[in-house]
């Protein structure tokens, strides 16, 4: 297991009684804007200040950041607030400039995480440097790429690592800018148990009205903190104007969040929870047994089709099954997304079982 040092042991000004909050403008536009935005972020209880110095944009001729000239601006804000600061780096030249400016924490953006060559270049540039690194998820929903990025930095000697969940770029993501796909950061935590994960609602949502609900869900899923973009005048921002909050709006959001315990301590709560979990475990066993019996029937169907030279898939039958089972699942009070995914997974395994029988040479 990777010996990843958790954020409370990084030696940064992190208040364990508060929600970890990384805040600051999407882009460093000018010295006064960075200072005012970061002072506002500090007043909301931010633990770590952020600002985009180099901005990888989808299209050329967009605002791509001020570059290294802006590094002293975020450091000045850091000094004024007595808070550490973080910037995004995408290549070895960025790393060199950020280290020279004594930036406290580096973060790796989603467009970089998706490229193992770029990640390795950054890891090599940080070989032997004791600095925390935050790694955003790759833009596509691939937990292996995310884990691979963590491993590359860890193998380079970086032990202070955390992940940032900023959502995934997929064809159908409405109403979000990037689909949350919560199951992927949860799987990351399951695989890398000591790795802490911060949620970036700004990039998941892409719009202010969704920020609170996404931030709350991340806390309810026991994420370890939030990264939220704040700008002294977001409507005039040179990048991502629609997703940034004023410091006062950020304060309202933080005040509205409900902070729940990760584990309850009251004996009655624990006893009742354990009884419910026993019920869940029993129901899961029943479900697994039923699914196994269903697949036994699927194998029989496969043998019968083989004997009679019939194809595995009959589209009319599958269409009828899909429509009727999805409707029944929704009628039972479950979501449409779950209903569709569940029925499709069962059908996929049924096809696999029938294919195995149909192609079994022992039966030839």
N, C-alpha and C positions, 0 to 999 in steps of 0.2 A: 504494500500500500504506500502511496506517496505521502511523505511527511509534510503536508501543507500546513503552514502556520496560519492560524485563524486571525481575523481582523482585530479582535480585541488585544492581541499580542503584537501588533505591528508597531507599537510605540507612537501611534498617531493620536491626535486629540479627539478620540471617540468616546462619547458619553454612553456607557452601557445602559443607563436608565432611559435613554431616548431611542427612537427609531433612527437607525443610521440613514443619514440623508446626504447625498452628493448633489450639489446644486450650483448653478451658475449658468451663464449664457451659452446658447448653442455655439455661437462664434464670438471670438474676440474681435470686435469691430474697431474700437478706438479705446484709448486708455481710460477716459472718463466713463464710458459705457461699461467696461469691465469692472472698474472700481465700484460704481454705483450698484451694478447688478449683484456683485459679490457681497457688498455691505448689506444689501437687502437679504441675500441668501443667508448670511450669518445671523441676521436678526430672527429669521424663521427657525433657527436651530440647526443649520447645516453643520455637518461634521467635516466635510471635505468639499473644497471649491473646485469647480470644473470650468473649462472654457475651450472651445475648439480653436486651435491655432492653425492647423493645416486641415482643410475640409475637402475630402474626396467627394466630388459631385458627379451625378449621373451624366450631365451634359457639359461640354466645354462652354466657356464664357459666363458660367455662373460664378457667384462669389465663392472663392476657394480658400478663404482665410487670409490673414495678413502675414502668416509665416512667422519665422523666428523673431521678427521685430516685436511681436506681441508677447513673447515669453516674459519680459520684464513687467508687463502689465499685470499678468496673473500673479507673478511673484510679489508685486507691490500690494495687490489685494490680499494676498496671503499674509503679508507682514502686518497690514492694517487690521486684519481680523484675528490674527494669531491662529489661523486655521491652515492646515496643509492644503496643497493644491494638486490637481491632476490634469494632464493633457493627453490627447490621442497621438500616438506615433504610428507611422505606417512603413517606415524604412530606416535603415541604419543612420542616415543623415539626420533624421528627426530625433533618433535616440541620442546621438552625439550632442545635438543642440539642447535637448531637454535636460540631459545630465549636466551639461556645462552651466545651464541656468539654475541648477539645483531644484528642479521640479521634484516633488515628494513622491508622487505615484504616477505611473504610466497606465494608459488604457489602450487596448488593441481593438480597433473597430471591426464591425461585421464584415466589411468588404475585404479586410485583411485576413481575418480568421479563416475565410473560405479558401485561402491560397496557402498551402503548406510551404511553398518556397518562400513567400513573404514572411510567414511566421518563423521559419527557420533563420532567415536573415536577421530578424529582430532578436531572436533568442541568442544567436551568435554574438550580436552586438552587445548583449547584456551579460555575456559570460563573465562570471566573477563579480558582478555588481549586486549589492544588497539593496534592492528597491522593490516595493510592492508592484504587482502587475494585475490589472483587471482585464479580463478577456471576454469580450462580447461574443454572443453566439454568431455563427456564420449566417449569411443572409438566407441560405437554403436550409431546410429542416433536416439536418444531418448531425446527430449526436456524436457520431464517431469523429467527425471533423473537429467538433468542439473539444472533445476529450483529447484528440491528437494535439491541439494547440496547447492545452494545459500540460501535456506530457513533454512537449518540446521545451517549454520554459523551465519546467521542473528539472529536466535533464541538463539544462544549461546552468543549474545551480540556483534558480529563483525558487525560493520556498514560500514567499509571501504572495499567494495567488488567490484571487476570487474571480467569480464569473458574473457576467451581466447578461440578463435576459432582456432582449430588446425586440423580440418577435421575429417572424420569418416572412420573407417576401414570397408570396404565392399568388396564383392567378385570381382566386376569389378570397379576398381578405376583408371585404366590407363588413361592418362599418370601420374597421381598423385600417391604419396605414400598413401595419405588419401584423399578421395573424399571431395571437399569443401562443397557441399550441402548447399549453401548459404541461402537457405530458412529456415534452422533451426536456425542459429544465428539471422536472421531477425525476426523469430517468437519469439525467446527469448527476443529480444528488444521490440517487440510489447507487450508482456505479462508483462515484468518488465521494465517499461518505464524509470526509472532513472538509470538502470544498464548500465554501459559502457562496450563495447566489443572491445577487442584488437585482431588483427589477427596474427596468427603464420604461415607465409608462409613457414618456414623451414620444419615443419612437414607435412603441406599439400602437398608440392612439393616433398620433398625427393631428389631433384636435383637442382643444381644451376641455370640452364638455364630457369626454370619456375618461379623463385622467383619474378622477376620484374613484370610480368603480374599479378600474384596473389596479390602482394602487392598493385599494382595500382587499381585492381578491389575492394579490400577491402576499399581503400580510396574513390573510386567512390561510394561505398555503404555506405559511411559516418561512417565507423568504427572509433574508437577513438584512434587507435595507432597500432604499429607493434611490434612483438617480433621476432627477427631475430638472428640466431646463427652466431657468428663470431669467428674465430680461427686464431691465428697467423700463423699457418701452417696446413690448413685443410686437405691436402692430407695425413698427418701423424697422423691425429686425431684418438683416440682410440674408438670413437663412432660417427656414422652418418657423416662420412667424406664427402660424396657426397653432403650434403645439407648445409655445412658450407661455409662461405665466409671469405676471408681475410679482414682485416679492410679497405684496399684500395678498394676492390671490393664492400664492403658495402657502402663506400662513393659514388662510382659511381652509385649504385642503388638508394641511397637516393637523389642524385642530379638529377636522371632521372625521379623521381616521379613527376607527375603533381598534384599540390595541388589545389583543387577546393573548392569554398564556399559551405557550407551546405544550405544556403538560400541566394538568390540574393537580392539586395536592390534597384536596379535601377527601377524607376516607369514603364518604358516601358517594361522591362523584366517581372516584376510582372504582368502587364496587359496582355501581350501576353501569359504568362504561365497560368494564370487563364482562359483565353479563351480556350486554348487547354485542360485544365482540365475539363471544361464544356463539351467539345466534348467527352472526355473519359467517363465522367459520363453518358452522354446520350447513348453512344454506349454500355456501361455496362448494362444499363437498358434494351436496346433492346436485348442484348445477353441473359439476364436472362429470359425475356419474351419468346424468341424463345426456350430456353431450357425447360421452363415450358410446352410450347405447345408440344414439342417433347415427354416429359414424359407423357402427356395426351394421346398421340397416343400409347405410350408403354403400358399404362394401358389398352387401348382398345385391343391391341394385346394379352395382358395377359388374358383378359376375353374371347377372341375368342379361345385361346389355351385351356383354362380351359373347355370351352363348348365342345371342340372336343377331349379332352384327349391327348393333345400334350405337350411334354416337353418344358420347357422355352428355353433351349439352343439347337440350331442346329449349330454344329461346322462349317459346310461348309459355312453357311450364315455369321456367325461371322468372319470367316477367310476372306471372300470376303469383308465384311464391313471394317475390320481392314486395309487390304492392300489398298483398294481404297481410304478410307478416309485419311489415313496417306499420301499417295501419293499426294492427292489433297491439303492437308495442307502444305506439303513441297513445292509443285508447287506454292502455294500462298506466298511463301517467309518466312515461319516459320521453325524453326529448327526441325530436326527429333526427338530429345528427347522430345520436347514439343508436337509434333504431336502424338507420341505414348502415352504419358501420358494423353493427352487431350482425345483422342478417348477411351482409356481404362477407364478413369473416367466416361465418358458419358455412356459407356456400363455397367459399374458397377452399376450406378444409375438406368439404364433401367432394369437391372436384379432385383434390389431391388424393383422397382415399380411393375414389373410383378409378383414377388414372393409374394408381399403383396396381389395382386389381386387373385392369384391362391390359396392362403391359407386363404382367407377371408371366415369365417364360415357363415357370413350373406348371402353369395351368394350360399351356399350349398342347 
